[in-house]
Structure formats: C-alpha cells, structure tokens
Amino acid sequence: MAYQSRKRNYKSQREKYQRTTRNIRTIILFLIIAAAVWVFKNRYEIWPDLNTWFQ
C-alpha cells in the first residue's frame, strides 16, 4: 500500500468541532475562576456599590 501523506493528518468536521468546543469550555472555565478571584479580592469595594443599586 502506498504512503498517502494527505490522509494521514485528516480531521473530520466533528473532530474539529469537538476540539474547538473543548478549548472554548476551558477558556470560559478559567475566565469564571479569574472573575471569582477578582470579586473576592475586591469584595470590600464592590459591596457598597451593590448595596446602593439594590436598596
């Protein structure tokens, strides 16, 4: 059987989509964690603003 370099690295649309969605989910997870850390670090500055908006 002959060597076919063009088929060796073929990825279907489903595999590309799965890779993209996994990367997006990872990025969103780290953004949520970073936002939670930022809110926790600045909680004393954020709390008065929330009180003025919701009271």
Summary of the structure (lengths in Angstrom):
residues: 55
radius of gyration: 22.7
end to end distance: 75.7
largest distance: 75.7
contacts: 86
relative contact order: 0.07
helix: 82%
strand: 0%
